[in-house]
Amino acid sequence: MTTVEICVSDVPTALVAEAAGADRLELCADLGQGGTTPSPGTVEVALRTLRRVGVRVMVRPRGGDFRVSGIEEQVMLADIEAIRGLPNPHGLAVGVVVGALTADGGLDLPVLRRLIEAAGPLPVTVHKAFDEVGDQLRAIEELVDLGADAVLTSGGAPTALAGATRIAALRQRAGDRLRIIAGGGIRSHNVRQVLAATGAREVHLRAPVRRDGREATDGTEVRRVVEATRAQTDPAQRNSSLRRE
């Protein structure tokens, strides 16, 4: 079954996404900067309030480029330690999301190694900094060697659909050693096309809607995406969907 991961910016939007059927959440702050580390209080309340979804916590000290200074690495390590120490009363599947690049556009392997080691048993997803890497097939091997759990990518293209051929190649290279999460421009109207073109088993998206002057999560859109992915992978649901169409 396809996993649907929704990017959310606070606890209320996380609860909306969970209620709408999302399988996993990426919890961030400051989505306008591409997502940064949420406050410890946000993560703690999310873990206390959510009931079933997996949670991946963004660990990124600032927006902008993906080069990580020595001080920024210390901040990221401290954030990972704090996340590991938070209570998880409902036994949710918790992990962290990180990324680091060198000046010449490669993975910053020493930094990533230290971050992954600090995460310990928590699974680590490498975020879309990966899409700025030139040799992505080689980078897959590097991430496998580092012990990363997953990578989020649009195949280096503006959207997952435009990068579908590359995502499929990355999935083939990774096999069952590293999970490839397709992300970038995915919505309910095209998610089945993305799944068919990439062979992806996991998708990542925001489902934004404006409410009370700020961005919230559109539960209806999340539900539509979930239903579309289930129809893609369940023959009975797919046939029912085709009859409705």
C-alpha positions in Angstrom: 0.0 0.0 0.0 1.3 3.5 -0.9 2.3 5.7 2.1 1.0 9.2 2.0 3.2 11.7 3.9 1.8 15.2 4.5 4.1 18.2 5.3 2.6 20.2 8.2 3.6 23.3 10.1 2.0 22.9 13.5 -0.1 20.6 15.7 -3.5 21.7 14.5 -2.6 21.0 10.9 -1.0 17.7 12.0 -4.3 16.7 13.6 -6.2 17.6 10.4 -3.9 15.5 8.3 -4.1 12.5 10.6 -7.9 12.7 10.7 -8.0 12.8 6.9 -6.1 9.5 6.7 -2.5 10.5 6.2 0.0 7.7 7.0 2.9 9.9 8.1 3.6 13.6 8.7 6.7 15.7 8.2 6.6 18.3 11.0 8.3 21.6 10.2 8.3 25.2 11.0 8.5 28.1 8.5 7.4 26.4 5.4 8.0 29.7 3.5 11.7 28.9 3.9 11.3 25.3 2.8 10.8 24.0 6.3 13.0 24.4 9.4 13.2 22.8 12.8 9.9 23.1 14.8 10.1 24.0 18.5 10.5 21.3 21.1 7.1 22.2 22.5 5.5 21.7 19.1 7.1 18.3 18.7 6.2 17.3 22.3 2.6 18.3 22.0 2.3 16.6 18.6 3.6 13.3 20.0 1.2 13.6 22.9 -1.8 14.5 20.8 -1.5 12.4 17.6 -2.6 8.8 17.9 -1.5 6.7 14.9 0.5 8.5 12.2 4.2 8.3 11.8 6.1 11.5 12.5 9.2 12.8 10.8 10.7 15.9 12.4 12.6 18.4 10.2 16.0 19.2 11.6 17.2 22.3 9.7 18.4 25.4 11.6 17.6 27.9 8.9 16.3 28.4 5.4 18.5 29.2 2.4 21.2 26.9 1.1 22.1 23.5 2.4 25.6 24.1 3.5 26.0 23.4 7.2 28.5 25.3 9.3 30.2 23.9 12.4 27.9 25.9 14.7 24.8 24.9 12.7 25.8 21.2 12.9 26.1 21.6 16.7 22.5 23.0 16.7 21.3 20.1 14.6 22.9 17.5 16.8 21.4 19.2 19.9 18.0 19.2 18.2 18.3 15.5 17.4 19.2 14.7 21.0 16.2 16.7 22.2 13.8 14.9 19.8 15.2 11.5 20.9 14.5 12.5 24.5 10.8 13.5 24.1 8.1 11.3 25.5 6.2 9.3 22.9 3.2 8.0 24.8 1.4 6.5 21.9 4.4 4.7 20.4 4.4 6.6 17.2 7.0 5.9 14.5 9.3 8.9 15.0 12.2 9.9 12.8 14.2 12.9 11.7 14.7 14.7 8.4 18.1 16.2 7.6 20.3 17.3 4.7 23.7 18.8 4.1 25.6 19.6 0.9 29.2 20.6 0.0 30.1 23.8 -1.8 30.4 21.8 -5.1 26.9 20.3 -4.8 27.7 16.9 -3.4 26.4 15.3 -0.2 28.4 16.5 2.8 29.2 13.0 3.9 31.0 13.7 7.2 28.2 16.0 8.5 25.5 13.5 7.4 27.3 10.6 9.0 27.4 12.4 12.3 23.8 13.4 12.1 22.7 9.8 11.2 24.8 8.4 14.0 23.3 10.9 16.5 19.8 9.9 15.5 20.7 6.3 16.7 17.6 4.1 16.3 15.5 6.9 14.8 15.1 6.5 11.0 16.6 9.3 9.0 15.2 10.8 5.8 17.4 13.0 3.6 15.3 15.9 2.4 15.1 17.6 -1.1 18.6 19.0 -0.7 19.3 15.8 -2.6 17.8 17.3 -5.7 20.7 19.7 -5.9 23.2 16.8 -6.2 24.6 16.3 -9.7 25.2 12.5 -9.6 22.1 11.2 -7.8 22.7 7.6 -8.6 26.1 7.7 -6.9 24.5 9.7 -4.0 22.1 6.8 -3.5 25.0 4.5 -2.8 26.5 7.0 -0.4 23.3 7.3 1.5 23.0 3.5 1.7 26.5 3.4 3.1 25.7 6.1 5.7 22.7 4.2 6.9 20.0 6.6 5.9 16.5 5.2 5.8 14.9 7.3 3.0 15.4 10.2 0.6 12.8 12.7 -0.6 13.2 13.7 -4.2 11.5 15.0 -7.3 14.3 13.5 -9.4 16.1 16.8 -9.7 13.1 18.3 -11.6 10.7 21.0 -10.6 8.0 18.4 -9.9 7.9 14.6 -9.3 5.9 14.1 -12.5 8.6 15.9 -14.6 11.3 13.9 -12.8 9.4 10.6 -13.0 12.0 8.8 -15.2 14.8 9.8 -12.8 12.8 8.8 -9.7 12.2 5.4 -11.3 15.9 5.0 -11.9 16.7 5.9 -8.3 14.2 3.4 -7.1 15.8 0.7 -9.2 19.3 1.6 -7.9 18.1 1.7 -4.3 16.2 -1.5 -4.4 15.1 -2.4 -0.8 18.2 -0.7 0.7 16.8 2.8 0.8 13.3 4.1 0.5 12.6 6.6 -2.3 9.8 9.1 -1.4 8.4 11.0 -4.4 7.7 14.7 -3.7 7.1 17.9 -5.7 3.8 19.2 -7.1 1.8 16.1 -6.1 -1.9 16.6 -5.6 -5.0 14.5 -5.8 -5.5 15.1 -9.5 -2.1 13.8 -10.5 -0.9 11.4 -7.8 -2.0 8.3 -9.6 -0.1 9.5 -12.7 3.0 10.0 -10.5 2.7 6.5 -9.0 2.3 4.9 -12.4 5.2 6.8 -13.9 7.7 6.4 -11.0 6.7 3.1 -9.4 7.0 5.0 -6.1 5.4 3.5 -3.0 5.6 6.7 -1.0 4.5 10.2 -1.8 5.1 13.5 0.0 3.1 16.7 -0.4 1.6 19.7 1.2 -2.1 20.2 1.1 -2.3 24.0 1.7 -5.4 26.1 2.1 -5.8 29.6 3.4 -7.8 30.0 6.6 -8.0 33.0 8.9 -5.3 34.7 6.9 -2.7 31.9 7.3 -1.9 28.6 5.7 -3.6 25.5 7.0 -3.9 21.9 5.8 -6.8 21.0 3.5 -8.2 17.8 5.0 -10.4 17.3 2.0 -7.4 17.3 -0.3 -5.5 14.9 2.0 -8.5 12.5 1.9 -8.6 12.7 -1.9 -4.9 11.9 -2.2 -5.3 9.0 0.2 -8.3 7.6 -1.7 -6.5 8.0 -5.0 -3.4 6.1 -3.8 -5.5 3.4 -2.3 -7.4 3.0 -5.6 -4.0 2.8 -7.4 -2.8 -0.1 -5.3 -6.1 -1.9 -4.5 -7.7 -3.5 -7.6 -11.2 -3.5 -6.1 -11.0 0.2 -5.2 -9.4 1.0 -8.6 -12.3 -0.7 -10.4 -14.8 1.1 -8.2 -13.1 4.4 -8.9 -13.1 3.8 -12.6 -16.9 3.0 -12.5 -17.5 6.3 -10.7 -15.5 8.2 -13.3 
